[in-house]
Amino acid sequence: MKALTEIDIEQIILMAWGDTIPFEAIKREYGLTENQVRVLMRKHQSEKTYRRWRERVEKRSGFSSKHEQLSTKTSTRQKY
């Protein structure tokens, strides 16, 4: 994996917060797994913000999931 720039980190955070961008899109673009995205989010956000993000991701299921296989709204294109 290449070293991430500050701009890369900002883009990953935006993608992770995006409702229609699955973890698989982040993996394709930056090579980070879901667990690596979690670590990055925890490191670069406050604890409160990180917890809010995790709650938001965990509450999603079905058509609004952060995983392509579970989501009917996602495409291979980034939407942020």
C-alpha positions as CSV (number, residue, x, y, z in Angstrom):
1,M,0.0,0.0,0.0
2,K,1.3,3.5,-0.9
3,A,1.6,6.2,1.7
4,L,-1.5,8.3,2.0
5,T,-1.3,12.0,1.6
6,E,-3.5,14.4,3.7
7,I,-5.7,14.8,0.6
8,D,-6.1,11.0,0.3
9,I,-7.1,10.9,4.0
10,E,-9.6,13.6,3.5
11,Q,-11.1,11.9,0.5
12,I,-11.3,8.5,2.3
13,I,-13.1,10.2,5.2
14,L,-15.6,11.8,2.8
15,M,-16.1,8.5,1.1
16,A,-16.6,6.7,4.4
17,W,-19.2,9.2,5.5
18,G,-21.0,9.0,2.1
19,D,-24.2,7.1,2.1
20,T,-23.9,5.7,-1.4
21,I,-20.2,4.9,-1.4
22,P,-19.4,1.3,-0.4
23,F,-16.3,0.1,1.3
24,E,-15.5,-1.7,-1.9
25,A,-15.1,1.6,-3.7
26,I,-12.6,2.7,-1.1
27,K,-10.8,-0.6,-1.5
28,R,-10.6,-0.1,-5.3
29,E,-9.5,3.5,-5.1
30,Y,-7.1,3.4,-2.1
31,G,-6.5,-0.3,-1.4
32,L,-7.9,-0.1,2.2
33,T,-10.0,-2.8,3.7
34,E,-13.0,-2.0,5.8
35,N,-11.0,-2.6,9.0
36,Q,-8.2,-0.3,7.7
37,V,-10.8,2.4,7.0
38,R,-12.1,2.0,10.6
39,V,-8.5,2.5,11.9
40,L,-8.0,5.6,9.7
41,M,-11.4,7.1,10.8
42,R,-10.5,6.5,14.5
43,K,-7.1,8.1,14.1
44,H,-8.2,11.2,12.2
45,Q,-11.5,12.0,13.9
46,S,-12.5,12.7,17.5
47,E,-13.8,9.8,19.5
48,K,-17.3,11.2,19.5
49,T,-17.3,11.7,15.7
50,Y,-15.9,8.2,15.2
51,R,-18.6,6.7,17.4
52,R,-21.3,8.6,15.5
53,W,-19.9,7.3,12.2
54,R,-19.8,3.7,13.4
55,E,-23.3,3.9,14.7
56,R,-24.4,5.3,11.4
57,V,-22.7,2.5,9.4
58,E,-23.9,-0.3,11.7
59,K,-27.6,0.9,11.5
60,R,-27.6,0.6,7.7
61,S,-28.8,-2.6,6.2
62,G,-30.3,-3.7,2.9
63,F,-30.5,-1.1,0.1
64,S,-28.5,1.6,2.0
65,S,-25.7,-0.7,3.2
66,K,-22.0,0.3,3.0
67,H,-21.3,-2.9,1.1
68,E,-22.0,-3.3,-2.6
69,Q,-23.6,-6.8,-2.3
70,L,-26.2,-5.5,0.1
71,S,-26.9,-2.2,-1.6
72,T,-29.1,-1.6,-4.6
73,K,-28.1,2.1,-4.7
74,T,-24.4,1.7,-5.3
75,S,-22.5,1.8,-8.5
76,T,-18.8,1.4,-9.3
77,R,-18.5,5.2,-9.7
78,Q,-17.6,7.5,-6.8
79,K,-20.4,9.8,-5.8
80,Y,-19.0,12.5,-3.5
